[in-house]
Amino acid sequence: MWYPEREDITIYGILAALSDPTRLEIVRKLAQNEEQCPFDFLDIASKQNLSHHFKVLREAGLVKSRYEGRNKFIWLRRDIIDEKFPGFLDGLLNAVEKSES
Amino acid sequence: MWYPEREDITIYGILAALSDPTRLEIVRKLAQNEEQCPFDFLDIASKQNLSHHFKVLREAGLVKSRYEGRNKFIWLRRDIIDEKFPGFLDGLLNAVEKSES
């Protein structure tokens, strides 16, 4: 599976990936946990749509995944995002939360 | 000229509008000043391209403009963006600045 390298992750790609309601919701959920199974997101979108959204998030550099036996685990690449664009993700997630309250 | 109302401005529209390098650059420049003339952005894009980008930014709710005689002035709708999505714009602009240093 292809993942962008640190230097290929751009703020433009990240902004575009997050400009979709479903993907922003996925990232908000991922931000609350270490890692999660794809099943955990079936309340947000169908299995097929999730595959598409995870692909877009992965190609933007926002998520990574690993297999443990037959189980898949997905996590937010917080380390690299926070290092490259310090404060961006927290600023966005806080703003979205406040805008809903 | 059409401007979205406060309640029609979404974080998705804002993220999509800012996912373009030229538009993000325009917004960074606007964030440094009260208001500016379109001419001030000719180092970023051509007149024709600027028209398009200002339209996208306007429709996302990010900018407004006014005429004073024959002069046009454009400004960032910081009041409404900061009120709806507190901390988002500062977080993004800071992160972009840090990522370049």
N, CA and C atoms of all chains as a GROMACS GRO file, in nm:
protein
  606
    1MET      N    1   0.083  -0.120   0.000
    1MET     CA    2   0.000   0.000   0.000
    1MET      C    3   0.087   0.126   0.000
    2TRP      N    4   0.050   0.223  -0.079
    2TRP     CA    5   0.133   0.342  -0.095
    2TRP      C    6   0.100   0.449   0.008
    3TYR      N    7   0.204   0.501   0.070
    3TYR     CA    8   0.190   0.614   0.162
    3TYR      C    9   0.283   0.726   0.119
    4PRO      N   10   0.237   0.849   0.122
    4PRO     CA   11   0.328   0.957   0.085
    4PRO      C   12   0.438   0.974   0.189
    5GLU      N   13   0.555   1.011   0.144
    5GLU     CA   14   0.666   1.041   0.234
    5GLU      C   15   0.640   1.177   0.300
    6ARG      N   16   0.710   1.200   0.407
    6ARG     CA   17   0.696   1.325   0.483
    6ARG      C   18   0.701   1.447   0.390
    7GLU      N   19   0.800   1.451   0.299
    7GLU     CA   20   0.819   1.570   0.215
    7GLU      C   21   0.711   1.584   0.107
    8ASP      N   22   0.637   1.477   0.083
    8ASP     CA   23   0.532   1.485  -0.020
    8ASP      C   24   0.394   1.519   0.038
    9ILE      N   25   0.387   1.530   0.169
    9ILE     CA   26   0.260   1.566   0.233
    9ILE      C   27   0.248   1.718   0.232
   10THR      N   28   0.143   1.768   0.166
   10THR     CA   29   0.125   1.914   0.156
   10THR      C   30   0.000   1.958   0.232
   11ILE      N   31   0.000   2.083   0.272
   11ILE     CA   32  -0.117   2.138   0.341
   11ILE      C   33  -0.236   2.143   0.244
   12TYR      N   34  -0.208   2.159   0.115
   12TYR     CA   35  -0.316   2.165   0.015
   12TYR      C   36  -0.386   2.030   0.004
   13GLY      N   37  -0.306   1.924   0.001
   13GLY     CA   38  -0.363   1.789  -0.005
   13GLY      C   39  -0.444   1.757   0.119
   14ILE      N   40  -0.393   1.803   0.234
   14ILE     CA   41  -0.463   1.779   0.360
   14ILE      C   42  -0.594   1.856   0.364
   15LEU      N   43  -0.591   1.982   0.325
   15LEU     CA   44  -0.713   2.065   0.324
   15LEU      C   45  -0.817   2.006   0.230
   16ALA      N   46  -0.773   1.962   0.112
   16ALA     CA   47  -0.867   1.904   0.015
   16ALA      C   48  -0.929   1.777   0.071
   17ALA      N   49  -0.847   1.692   0.133
   17ALA     CA   50  -0.897   1.566   0.188
   17ALA      C   51  -0.999   1.591   0.299
   18LEU      N   52  -0.977   1.696   0.377
   18LEU     CA   53  -1.064   1.725   0.491
   18LEU      C   54  -1.187   1.808   0.454
   19SER      N   55  -1.196   1.849   0.327
   19SER     CA   56  -1.308   1.934   0.285
   19SER      C   57  -1.436   1.854   0.262
   20ASP      N   58  -1.431   1.726   0.290
   20ASP     CA   59  -1.549   1.640   0.276
   20ASP      C   60  -1.604   1.607   0.416
   21PRO      N   61  -1.734   1.626   0.436
   21PRO     CA   62  -1.793   1.602   0.569
   21PRO      C   63  -1.763   1.463   0.626
   22THR      N   64  -1.775   1.360   0.542
   22THR     CA   65  -1.751   1.224   0.591
   22THR      C   66  -1.606   1.206   0.634
   23ARG      N   67  -1.515   1.258   0.554
   23ARG     CA   68  -1.372   1.240   0.588
   23ARG      C   69  -1.334   1.322   0.712
   24LEU      N   70  -1.390   1.439   0.725
   24LEU     CA   71  -1.360   1.518   0.845
   24LEU      C   72  -1.413   1.445   0.969
   25GLU      N   73  -1.530   1.382   0.955
   25GLU     CA   74  -1.588   1.306   1.065
   25GLU      C   75  -1.500   1.185   1.100
   26ILE      N   76  -1.448   1.117   1.000
   26ILE     CA   77  -1.358   1.003   1.022
   26ILE      C   78  -1.234   1.050   1.100
   27VAL      N   79  -1.177   1.161   1.057
   27VAL     CA   80  -1.055   1.212   1.121
   27VAL      C   81  -1.083   1.255   1.265
   28ARG      N   82  -1.200   1.314   1.287
   28ARG     CA   83  -1.236   1.352   1.424
   28ARG      C   84  -1.243   1.230   1.514
   29LYS      N   85  -1.299   1.123   1.460
   29LYS     CA   86  -1.312   0.999   1.538
   29LYS      C   87  -1.174   0.936   1.561
   30LEU      N   88  -1.092   0.938   1.458
   30LEU     CA   89  -0.957   0.881   1.470
   30LEU      C   90  -0.875   0.960   1.572
   31ALA      N   91  -0.900   1.090   1.579
   31ALA     CA   92  -0.822   1.176   1.669
   31ALA      C   93  -0.850   1.145   1.816
   32GLN      N   94  -0.961   1.076   1.840
   32GLN     CA   95  -0.999   1.045   1.979
   32GLN      C   96  -0.943   0.912   2.028
   33ASN      N   97  -0.879   0.839   1.937
   33ASN     CA   98  -0.833   0.705   1.974
   33ASN      C   99  -0.695   0.676   1.916
   34GLU      N  100  -0.627   0.581   1.977
   34GLU     CA  101  -0.496   0.538   1.927
   34GLU      C  102  -0.508   0.485   1.785
   35GLU      N  103  -0.584   0.376   1.771
   35GLU     CA  104  -0.611   0.321   1.639
   35GLU      C  105  -0.747   0.252   1.643
   36GLN      N  106  -0.806   0.236   1.524
   36GLN     CA  107  -0.940   0.180   1.518
   36GLN      C  108  -0.957   0.087   1.400
   37CYS      N  109  -1.057   0.000   1.412
   37CYS     CA  110  -1.092  -0.091   1.302
   37CYS      C  111  -1.187  -0.019   1.206
   38PRO      N  112  -1.184  -0.058   1.078
   38PRO     CA  113  -1.277   0.004   0.982
   38PRO      C  114  -1.423  -0.010   1.025
   39PHE      N  115  -1.455  -0.122   1.094
   39PHE     CA  116  -1.593  -0.145   1.142
   39PHE      C  117  -1.645  -0.029   1.228
   40ASP      N  118  -1.552   0.031   1.300
   40ASP     CA  119  -1.590   0.138   1.393
   40ASP      C  120  -1.649   0.259   1.323
   41PHE      N  121  -1.636   0.262   1.191
   41PHE     CA  122  -1.681   0.380   1.116
   41PHE      C  123  -1.808   0.355   1.035
   42LEU      N  124  -1.866   0.237   1.054
   42LEU     CA  125  -1.985   0.203   0.975
   42LEU      C  126  -2.107   0.289   1.011
   43ASP      N  127  -2.098   0.361   1.123
   43ASP     CA  128  -2.206   0.456   1.154
   43ASP      C  129  -2.192   0.586   1.074
   44ILE      N  130  -2.074   0.604   1.014
   44ILE     CA  131  -2.047   0.726   0.937
   44ILE      C  132  -2.074   0.706   0.788
   45ALA      N  133  -2.035   0.589   0.735
   45ALA     CA  134  -2.053   0.563   0.591
   45ALA      C  135  -2.057   0.413   0.566
   46SER      N  136  -2.100   0.375   0.446
   46SER     CA  137  -2.104   0.234   0.409
   46SER      C  138  -1.962   0.182   0.390
   47LYS      N  139  -1.949   0.049   0.388
   47LYS     CA  140  -1.818  -0.013   0.375
   47LYS      C  141  -1.747   0.034   0.247
   48GLN      N  142  -1.823   0.040   0.140
   48GLN     CA  143  -1.764   0.079   0.012
   48GLN      C  144  -1.719   0.226   0.013
   49ASN      N  145  -1.805   0.311   0.066
   49ASN     CA  146  -1.767   0.453   0.075
   49ASN      C  147  -1.648   0.474   0.168
   50LEU      N  148  -1.645   0.396   0.276
   50LEU     CA  149  -1.534   0.408   0.369
   50LEU      C  150  -1.402   0.376   0.299
   51SER      N  151  -1.400   0.271   0.217
   51SER     CA  152  -1.279   0.233   0.144
   51SER      C  153  -1.228   0.351   0.063
   52HIS      N  154  -1.319   0.416  -0.006
   52HIS     CA  155  -1.282   0.533  -0.086
   52HIS      C  156  -1.226   0.644   0.002
   53HIS      N  157  -1.296   0.673   0.110
   53HIS     CA  158  -1.254   0.784   0.196
   53HIS      C  159  -1.120   0.755   0.263
   54PHE      N  160  -1.100   0.631   0.307
   54PHE     CA  161  -0.972   0.596   0.369
   54PHE      C  162  -0.857   0.610   0.268
   55LYS      N  163  -0.886   0.577   0.142
   55LYS     CA  164  -0.785   0.589   0.037
   55LYS      C  165  -0.745   0.736   0.020
   56VAL      N  166  -0.845   0.825   0.013
   56VAL     CA  167  -0.816   0.968  -0.004
   56VAL      C  168  -0.735   1.020   0.116
   57LEU      N  169  -0.775   0.979   0.236
   57LEU     CA  170  -0.704   1.022   0.358
   57LEU      C  171  -0.562   0.968   0.360
   58ARG      N  172  -0.546   0.845   0.317
   58ARG     CA  173  -0.414   0.783   0.313
   58ARG      C  174  -0.323   0.854   0.214
   59GLU      N  175  -0.376   0.882   0.094
   59GLU     CA  176  -0.295   0.946  -0.009
   59GLU      C  177  -0.259   1.091   0.025
   60ALA      N  178  -0.340   1.154   0.111
   60ALA     CA  179  -0.308   1.289   0.156
   60ALA      C  180  -0.206   1.287   0.269
   61GLY      N  181  -0.180   1.167   0.322
   61GLY     CA  182  -0.082   1.154   0.429
   61GLY      C  183  -0.142   1.159   0.568
   62LEU      N  184  -0.275   1.153   0.576
   62LEU     CA  185  -0.340   1.170   0.706
   62LEU      C  186  -0.353   1.041   0.787
   63VAL      N  187  -0.363   0.928   0.720
   63VAL     CA  188  -0.380   0.802   0.796
   63VAL      C  189  -0.285   0.693   0.746
   64LYS      N  190  -0.261   0.599   0.836
   64LYS     CA  191  -0.188   0.478   0.802
   64LYS      C  192  -0.267   0.360   0.855
   65SER      N  193  -0.237   0.240   0.804
   65SER     CA  194  -0.306   0.122   0.856
   65SER      C  195  -0.210   0.004   0.861
   66ARG      N  196  -0.248  -0.094   0.942
   66ARG     CA  197  -0.168  -0.215   0.952
   66ARG      C  198  -0.262  -0.333   0.973
   67TYR      N  199  -0.214  -0.451   0.938
   67TYR     CA  200  -0.292  -0.572   0.962
   67TYR      C  201  -0.234  -0.648   1.079
   68GLU      N  202  -0.325  -0.704   1.159
   68GLU     CA  203  -0.282  -0.794   1.265
   68GLU      C  204  -0.368  -0.917   1.244
   69GLY      N  205  -0.310  -1.018   1.179
   69GLY     CA  206  -0.392  -1.132   1.137
   69GLY      C  207  -0.491  -1.084   1.033
   70ARG      N  208  -0.620  -1.104   1.060
   70ARG     CA  209  -0.720  -1.060   0.965
   70ARG      C  210  -0.779  -0.924   1.002
   71ASN      N  211  -0.732  -0.871   1.112
   71ASN     CA  212  -0.786  -0.742   1.157
   71ASN      C  213  -0.703  -0.625   1.105
   72LYS      N  214  -0.774  -0.526   1.060
   72LYS     CA  215  -0.709  -0.405   1.010
   72LYS      C  216  -0.721  -0.295   1.115
   73PHE      N  217  -0.614  -0.219   1.133
   73PHE     CA  218  -0.617  -0.107   1.226
   73PHE      C  219  -0.571   0.019   1.153
   74ILE      N  220  -0.645   0.125   1.177
   74ILE     CA  221  -0.615   0.252   1.110
   74ILE      C  222  -0.584   0.357   1.216
   75TRP      N  223  -0.488   0.441   1.189
   75TRP     CA  224  -0.459   0.551   1.283
   75TRP      C  225  -0.422   0.679   1.208
   76LEU      N  226  -0.438   0.787   1.281
   76LEU     CA  227  -0.407   0.920   1.231
   76LEU      C  228  -0.256   0.941   1.243
   77ARG      N  229  -0.195   0.994   1.136
   77ARG     CA  230  -0.049   1.018   1.140
   77ARG      C  231  -0.022   1.152   1.211
   78ARG      N  232  -0.065   1.158   1.332
   78ARG     CA  233  -0.056   1.282   1.410
   78ARG      C  234   0.087   1.332   1.424
   79ASP      N  235   0.179   1.238   1.445
   79ASP     CA  236   0.319   1.276   1.464
   79ASP      C  237   0.369   1.360   1.347
   80ILE      N  238   0.347   1.308   1.227
   80ILE     CA  239   0.401   1.375   1.109
   80ILE      C  240   0.323   1.503   1.075
   81ILE      N  241   0.191   1.500   1.093
   81ILE     CA  242   0.108   1.619   1.064
   81ILE      C  243   0.141   1.731   1.163
   82ASP      N  244   0.149   1.694   1.291
   82ASP     CA  245   0.178   1.795   1.393
   82ASP      C  246   0.319   1.850   1.379
   83GLU      N  247   0.409   1.768   1.329
   83GLU     CA  248   0.547   1.813   1.312
   83GLU      C  249   0.558   1.907   1.192
   84LYS      N  250   0.491   1.869   1.082
   84LYS     CA  251   0.499   1.952   0.961
   84LYS      C  252   0.414   2.078   0.970
   85PHE      N  253   0.295   2.064   1.029
   85PHE     CA  254   0.201   2.177   1.036
   85PHE      C  255   0.154   2.196   1.180
   86PRO      N  256   0.246   2.242   1.266
   86PRO     CA  257   0.215   2.246   1.409
   86PRO      C  258   0.093   2.332   1.442
   87GLY      N  259   0.001   2.271   1.515
   87GLY     CA  260  -0.118   2.343   1.560
   87GLY      C  261  -0.234   2.338   1.463
   88PHE      N  262  -0.210   2.296   1.340
   88PHE     CA  263  -0.318   2.299   1.240
   88PHE      C  264  -0.433   2.205   1.276
   89LEU      N  265  -0.399   2.078   1.301
   89LEU     CA  266  -0.503   1.977   1.323
   89LEU      C  267  -0.582   2.007   1.451
   90ASP      N  268  -0.511   2.042   1.558
   90ASP     CA  269  -0.580   2.076   1.682
   90ASP      C  270  -0.669   2.198   1.661
   91GLY      N  271  -0.618   2.298   1.588
   91GLY     CA  272  -0.696   2.419   1.562
   91GLY      C  273  -0.824   2.386   1.487
   92LEU      N  274  -0.812   2.301   1.387
   92LEU     CA  275  -0.929   2.264   1.306
   92LEU      C  276  -1.029   2.185   1.390
   93LEU      N  277  -0.981   2.082   1.459
   93LEU     CA  278  -1.072   1.994   1.534
   93LEU      C  279  -1.141   2.071   1.647
   94ASN      N  280  -1.067   2.158   1.715
   94ASN     CA  281  -1.128   2.242   1.819
   94ASN      C  282  -1.234   2.334   1.760
   95ALA      N  283  -1.201   2.395   1.646
   95ALA     CA  284  -1.294   2.490   1.583
   95ALA      C  285  -1.423   2.421   1.542
   96VAL      N  286  -1.411   2.300   1.488
   96VAL     CA  287  -1.529   2.225   1.446
   96VAL      C  288  -1.614   2.190   1.567
   97GLU      N  289  -1.547   2.150   1.674
   97GLU     CA  290  -1.621   2.114   1.796
   97GLU      C  291  -1.695   2.236   1.852
   98LYS      N  292  -1.625   2.349   1.857
   98LYS     CA  293  -1.688   2.471   1.910
   98LYS      C  294  -1.802   2.519   1.822
   99SER      N  295  -1.788   2.501   1.690
   99SER     CA  296  -1.891   2.549   1.598
   99SER      C  297  -2.019   2.468   1.613
  100GLU      N  298  -2.007   2.348   1.672
  100GLU     CA  299  -2.126   2.263   1.688
  100GLU      C  300  -2.194   2.285   1.822
  101SER      N  301  -2.120   2.343   1.913
  101SER     CA  302  -2.177   2.358   2.048
  101SER      C  303  -2.260   2.485   2.058
  102MET      N  304  -2.345   4.160  -0.587
  102MET     CA  305  -2.256   4.045  -0.569
  102MET      C  306  -2.304   3.957  -0.454
  103TRP      N  307  -2.300   3.829  -0.475
  103TRP     CA  308  -2.354   3.738  -0.375
  103TRP      C  309  -2.251   3.699  -0.269
  104TYR      N  310  -2.294   3.709  -0.144
  104TYR     CA  311  -2.212   3.662  -0.032
  104TYR      C  312  -2.293   3.565   0.052
  105PRO      N  313  -2.230   3.455   0.094
  105PRO     CA  314  -2.306   3.362   0.178
  105PRO      C  315  -2.334   3.425   0.315
  106GLU      N  316  -2.449   3.392   0.369
  106GLU     CA  317  -2.485   3.435   0.504
  106GLU      C  318  -2.403   3.354   0.605
  107ARG      N  319  -2.397   3.407   0.724
  107ARG     CA  320  -2.323   3.342   0.832
  107ARG      C  321  -2.355   3.192   0.841
  108GLU      N  322  -2.485   3.157   0.839
  108GLU     CA  323  -2.525   3.018   0.860
  108GLU      C  324  -2.494   2.928   0.740
  109ASP      N  325  -2.465   2.989   0.625
  109ASP     CA  326  -2.435   2.909   0.506
  109ASP      C  327  -2.285   2.886   0.486
  110ILE      N  328  -2.205   2.946   0.572
  110ILE     CA  329  -2.060   2.928   0.564
  110ILE      C  330  -2.024   2.799   0.638
  111THR      N  331  -1.965   2.705   0.565
  111THR     CA  332  -1.930   2.576   0.628
  111THR      C  333  -1.778   2.558   0.631
  112ILE      N  334  -1.733   2.477   0.725
  112ILE     CA  335  -1.590   2.448   0.733
  112ILE      C  336  -1.546   2.369   0.608
  113TYR      N  337  -1.636   2.292   0.550
  113TYR     CA  338  -1.601   2.215   0.429
  113TYR      C  339  -1.574   2.308   0.311
  114GLY      N  340  -1.661   2.407   0.296
  114GLY     CA  341  -1.642   2.505   0.188
  114GLY      C  342  -1.513   2.584   0.207
  115ILE      N  343  -1.485   2.617   0.333
  115ILE     CA  344  -1.363   2.693   0.363
  115ILE      C  345  -1.239   2.607   0.334
  116LEU      N  346  -1.240   2.482   0.378
  116LEU     CA  347  -1.126   2.393   0.356
  116LEU      C  348  -1.103   2.372   0.206
  117ALA      N  349  -1.212   2.352   0.131
  117ALA     CA  350  -1.199   2.331  -0.013
  117ALA      C  351  -1.140   2.456  -0.080
  118ALA      N  352  -1.189   2.572  -0.040
  118ALA     CA  353  -1.140   2.697  -0.100
  118ALA      C  354  -0.992   2.717  -0.072
  119LEU      N  355  -0.949   2.676   0.047
  119LEU     CA  356  -0.810   2.698   0.086
  119LEU      C  357  -0.715   2.587   0.039
  120SER      N  358  -0.769   2.485  -0.024
  120SER     CA  359  -0.684   2.372  -0.067
  120SER      C  360  -0.607   2.402  -0.195
  121ASP      N  361  -0.619   2.524  -0.243
  121ASP     CA  362  -0.546   2.566  -0.363
  121ASP      C  363  -0.431   2.659  -0.321
  122PRO      N  364  -0.309   2.632  -0.369
  122PRO     CA  365  -0.193   2.711  -0.329
  122PRO      C  366  -0.210   2.862  -0.351
  123THR      N  367  -0.265   2.900  -0.466
  123THR     CA  368  -0.283   3.043  -0.495
  123THR      C  369  -0.380   3.107  -0.397
  124ARG      N  370  -0.490   3.037  -0.371
  124ARG     CA  371  -0.591   3.095  -0.280
  124ARG      C  372  -0.540   3.102  -0.137
  125LEU      N  373  -0.464   3.001  -0.095
  125LEU     CA  374  -0.409   3.006   0.040
  125LEU      C  375  -0.312   3.124   0.052
  126GLU      N  376  -0.236   3.146  -0.055
  126GLU     CA  377  -0.142   3.258  -0.056
  126GLU      C  378  -0.216   3.393  -0.050
  127ILE      N  379  -0.324   3.403  -0.125
  127ILE     CA  380  -0.407   3.525  -0.121
  127ILE      C  381  -0.457   3.551   0.021
  128VAL      N  382  -0.506   3.446   0.085
  128VAL     CA  383  -0.562   3.461   0.220
  128VAL      C  384  -0.452   3.498   0.320
  129ARG      N  385  -0.334   3.440   0.303
  129ARG     CA  386  -0.222   3.476   0.392
  129ARG      C  387  -0.189   3.624   0.380
  130LYS      N  388  -0.192   3.673   0.256
  130LYS     CA  389  -0.162   3.814   0.233
  130LYS      C  390  -0.273   3.903   0.289
  131LEU      N  391  -0.397   3.862   0.268
  131LEU     CA  392  -0.510   3.939   0.320
  131LEU      C  393  -0.508   3.944   0.473
  132ALA      N  394  -0.460   3.835   0.534
  132ALA     CA  395  -0.458   3.827   0.680
  132ALA      C  396  -0.360   3.926   0.742
  133GLN      N  397  -0.269   3.976   0.660
  133GLN     CA  398  -0.167   4.069   0.712
  133GLN      C  399  -0.209   4.214   0.702
  134ASN      N  400  -0.324   4.240   0.638
  134ASN     CA  401  -0.366   4.378   0.615
  134ASN      C  402  -0.515   4.395   0.640
  135GLU      N  403  -0.556   4.517   0.663
  135GLU     CA  404  -0.697   4.551   0.680
  135GLU      C  405  -0.776   4.516   0.554
  136GLU      N  406  -0.740   4.584   0.446
  136GLU     CA  407  -0.800   4.554   0.316
  136GLU      C  408  -0.700   4.588   0.207
  137GLN      N  409  -0.719   4.526   0.089
  137GLN     CA  410  -0.623   4.545  -0.018
  137GLN      C  411  -0.691   4.555  -0.153
  138CYS      N  412  -0.618   4.615  -0.248
  138CYS     CA  413  -0.667   4.624  -0.386
  138CYS      C  414  -0.629   4.496  -0.461
  139PRO      N  415  -0.708   4.459  -0.562
  139PRO     CA  416  -0.675   4.342  -0.641
  139PRO      C  417  -0.533   4.350  -0.700
  140PHE      N  418  -0.491   4.471  -0.734
  140PHE     CA  419  -0.356   4.492  -0.791
  140PHE      C  420  -0.247   4.434  -0.702
  141ASP      N  421  -0.270   4.440  -0.571
  141ASP     CA  422  -0.169   4.397  -0.476
  141ASP      C  423  -0.137   4.247  -0.488
  142PHE      N  424  -0.220   4.175  -0.565
  142PHE     CA  425  -0.203   4.030  -0.573
  142PHE      C  426  -0.149   3.985  -0.708
  143LEU      N  427  -0.111   4.082  -0.791
  143LEU     CA  428  -0.064   4.046  -0.925
  143LEU      C  429   0.070   3.973  -0.922
  144ASP      N  430   0.137   3.975  -0.807
  144ASP     CA  431   0.259   3.895  -0.794
  144ASP      C  432   0.226   3.748  -0.770
  145ILE      N  433   0.102   3.722  -0.734
  145ILE     CA  434   0.060   3.584  -0.703
  145ILE      C  435  -0.003   3.517  -0.824
  146ALA      N  436  -0.086   3.592  -0.898
  146ALA     CA  437  -0.154   3.533  -1.015
  146ALA      C  438  -0.192   3.644  -1.114
  147SER      N  439  -0.230   3.601  -1.235
  147SER     CA  440  -0.271   3.698  -1.336
  147SER      C  441  -0.407   3.757  -1.299
  148LYS      N  442  -0.441   3.868  -1.364
  148LYS     CA  443  -0.567   3.936  -1.335
  148LYS      C  444  -0.688   3.841  -1.351
  149GLN      N  445  -0.684   3.765  -1.458
  149GLN     CA  446  -0.795   3.674  -1.488
  149GLN      C  447  -0.806   3.562  -1.384
  150ASN      N  448  -0.691   3.505  -1.349
  150ASN     CA  449  -0.691   3.400  -1.248
  150ASN      C  450  -0.733   3.453  -1.111
  151LEU      N  451  -0.690   3.576  -1.083
  151LEU     CA  452  -0.728   3.636  -0.954
  151LEU      C  453  -0.880   3.649  -0.944
  152SER      N  454  -0.945   3.691  -1.054
  152SER     CA  455  -1.091   3.703  -1.054
  152SER      C  456  -1.156   3.572  -1.013
  153HIS      N  457  -1.108   3.466  -1.073
  153HIS     CA  458  -1.162   3.333  -1.041
  153HIS      C  459  -1.140   3.298  -0.894
  154HIS      N  460  -1.017   3.318  -0.848
  154HIS     CA  461  -0.984   3.281  -0.710
  154HIS      C  462  -1.062   3.365  -0.608
  155PHE      N  463  -1.078   3.495  -0.636
  155PHE     CA  464  -1.155   3.580  -0.545
  155PHE      C  465  -1.301   3.535  -0.540
  156LYS      N  466  -1.351   3.488  -0.655
  156LYS     CA  467  -1.490   3.440  -0.661
  156LYS      C  468  -1.506   3.316  -0.570
  157VAL      N  469  -1.411   3.223  -0.582
  157VAL     CA  470  -1.418   3.101  -0.500
  157VAL      C  471  -1.410   3.136  -0.351
  158LEU      N  472  -1.319   3.228  -0.318
  158LEU     CA  473  -1.302   3.269  -0.178
  158LEU      C  474  -1.428   3.342  -0.127
  159ARG      N  475  -1.485   3.424  -0.213
  159ARG     CA  476  -1.607   3.496  -0.176
  159ARG      C  477  -1.723   3.400  -0.152
  160GLU      N  478  -1.740   3.303  -0.242
  160GLU     CA  479  -1.852   3.210  -0.230
  160GLU      C  480  -1.836   3.116  -0.110
  161ALA      N  481  -1.712   3.095  -0.067
  161ALA     CA  482  -1.689   3.013   0.052
  161ALA      C  483  -1.711   3.095   0.180
  162GLY      N  484  -1.723   3.225   0.164
  162GLY     CA  485  -1.747   3.311   0.280
  162GLY      C  486  -1.621   3.371   0.338
  163LEU      N  487  -1.509   3.356   0.268
  163LEU     CA  488  -1.381   3.401   0.324
  163LEU      C  489  -1.351   3.548   0.300
  164VAL      N  490  -1.399   3.604   0.190
  164VAL     CA  491  -1.366   3.745   0.161
  164VAL      C  492  -1.491   3.826   0.123
  165LYS      N  493  -1.478   3.956   0.143
  165LYS     CA  494  -1.578   4.051   0.096
  165LYS      C  495  -1.505   4.162   0.023
  166SER      N  496  -1.578   4.238  -0.058
  166SER     CA  497  -1.514   4.351  -0.125
  166SER      C  498  -1.611   4.469  -0.132
  167ARG      N  499  -1.555   4.586  -0.154
  167ARG     CA  500  -1.636   4.707  -0.169
  167ARG      C  501  -1.567   4.797  -0.272
  168TYR      N  502  -1.646   4.884  -0.331
  168TYR     CA  503  -1.590   4.982  -0.424
  168TYR      C  504  -1.587   5.118  -0.357
  169GLU      N  505  -1.479   5.190  -0.386
  169GLU     CA  506  -1.472   5.329  -0.343
  169GLU      C  507  -1.434   5.405  -0.469
  170GLY      N  508  -1.534   5.464  -0.533
  170GLY     CA  509  -1.510   5.522  -0.665
  170GLY      C  510  -1.478   5.407  -0.759
  171ARG      N  511  -1.363   5.414  -0.823
  171ARG     CA  512  -1.327   5.308  -0.917
  171ARG      C  513  -1.232   5.206  -0.853
  172ASN      N  514  -1.203   5.230  -0.727
  172ASN     CA  515  -1.110   5.138  -0.660
  172ASN      C  516  -1.184   5.030  -0.584
  173LYS      N  517  -1.134   4.910  -0.598
  173LYS     CA  518  -1.194   4.796  -0.530
  173LYS      C  519  -1.107   4.759  -0.411
  174PHE      N  520  -1.172   4.726  -0.301
  174PHE     CA  521  -1.098   4.683  -0.182
  174PHE      C  522  -1.153   4.548  -0.135
  175ILE      N  523  -1.060   4.459  -0.103
  175ILE     CA  524  -1.098   4.324  -0.061
  175ILE      C  525  -1.047   4.300   0.080
  176TRP      N  526  -1.126   4.233   0.161
  176TRP     CA  527  -1.078   4.199   0.296
  176TRP      C  528  -1.128   4.060   0.337
  177LEU      N  529  -1.055   4.008   0.433
  177LEU     CA  530  -1.086   3.877   0.490
  177LEU      C  531  -1.198   3.893   0.590
  178ARG      N  532  -1.297   3.802   0.586
  178ARG     CA  533  -1.410   3.811   0.680
  178ARG      C  534  -1.370   3.744   0.813
  179ARG      N  535  -1.265   3.798   0.871
  179ARG     CA  536  -1.208   3.739   0.991
  179ARG      C  537  -1.307   3.732   1.106
  180ASP      N  538  -1.388   3.837   1.119
  180ASP     CA  539  -1.486   3.841   1.229
  180ASP      C  540  -1.575   3.718   1.227
  181ILE      N  541  -1.631   3.691   1.110
  181ILE     CA  542  -1.729   3.582   1.100
  181ILE      C  543  -1.660   3.444   1.104
  182ILE      N  544  -1.543   3.434   1.041
  182ILE     CA  545  -1.471   3.305   1.041
  182ILE      C  546  -1.423   3.272   1.182
  183ASP      N  547  -1.366   3.373   1.249
  183ASP     CA  548  -1.316   3.350   1.385
  183ASP      C  549  -1.429   3.323   1.483
  184GLU      N  550  -1.544   3.380   1.455
  184GLU     CA  551  -1.657   3.359   1.545
  184GLU      C  552  -1.716   3.218   1.523
  185LYS      N  553  -1.728   3.177   1.396
  185LYS     CA  554  -1.786   3.046   1.367
  185LYS      C  555  -1.689   2.932   1.394
  186PHE      N  556  -1.562   2.954   1.360
  186PHE     CA  557  -1.462   2.847   1.373
  186PHE      C  558  -1.341   2.900   1.450
  187PRO      N  559  -1.360   2.925   1.580
  187PRO     CA  560  -1.256   2.994   1.657
  187PRO      C  561  -1.123   2.919   1.657
  188GLY      N  562  -1.018   2.992   1.619
  188GLY     CA  563  -0.884   2.934   1.623
  188GLY      C  564  -0.842   2.866   1.494
  189PHE      N  565  -0.937   2.838   1.405
  189PHE     CA  566  -0.904   2.763   1.284
  189PHE      C  567  -0.807   2.839   1.193
  190LEU      N  568  -0.844   2.963   1.160
  190LEU     CA  569  -0.765   3.039   1.063
  190LEU      C  570  -0.625   3.069   1.118
  191ASP      N  571  -0.617   3.110   1.243
  191ASP     CA  572  -0.486   3.136   1.303
  191ASP      C  573  -0.403   3.008   1.306
  192GLY      N  574  -0.467   2.898   1.341
  192GLY     CA  575  -0.396   2.770   1.347
  192GLY      C  576  -0.338   2.734   1.212
  193LEU      N  577  -0.420   2.750   1.108
  193LEU     CA  578  -0.374   2.718   0.973
  193LEU      C  579  -0.261   2.810   0.928
  194LEU      N  580  -0.280   2.940   0.943
  194LEU     CA  581  -0.181   3.036   0.895
  194LEU      C  582  -0.049   3.021   0.971
  195ASN      N  583  -0.057   2.999   1.102
  195ASN     CA  584   0.065   2.974   1.179
  195ASN      C  585   0.137   2.848   1.133
  196ALA      N  586   0.057   2.744   1.111
  196ALA     CA  587   0.116   2.614   1.072
  196ALA      C  588   0.186   2.626   0.937
  197VAL      N  589   0.125   2.698   0.844
  197VAL     CA  590   0.184   2.715   0.711
  197VAL      C  591   0.314   2.794   0.723
  198GLU      N  592   0.312   2.897   0.807
  198GLU     CA  593   0.431   2.979   0.826
  198GLU      C  594   0.544   2.895   0.885
  199LYS      N  595   0.511   2.817   0.987
  199LYS     CA  596   0.614   2.734   1.052
  199LYS      C  597   0.668   2.628   0.957
  200SER      N  598   0.580   2.574   0.872
  200SER     CA  599   0.622   2.466   0.783
  200SER      C  600   0.720   2.517   0.678
  201GLU      N  601   0.721   2.650   0.659
  201GLU     CA  602   0.810   2.707   0.557
  201GLU      C  603   0.945   2.750   0.616
  202SER      N  604   0.947   2.765   0.749
  202SER     CA  605   1.070   2.816   0.812
  202SER      C  606   1.168   2.703   0.840
   0.00000   0.00000   0.00000
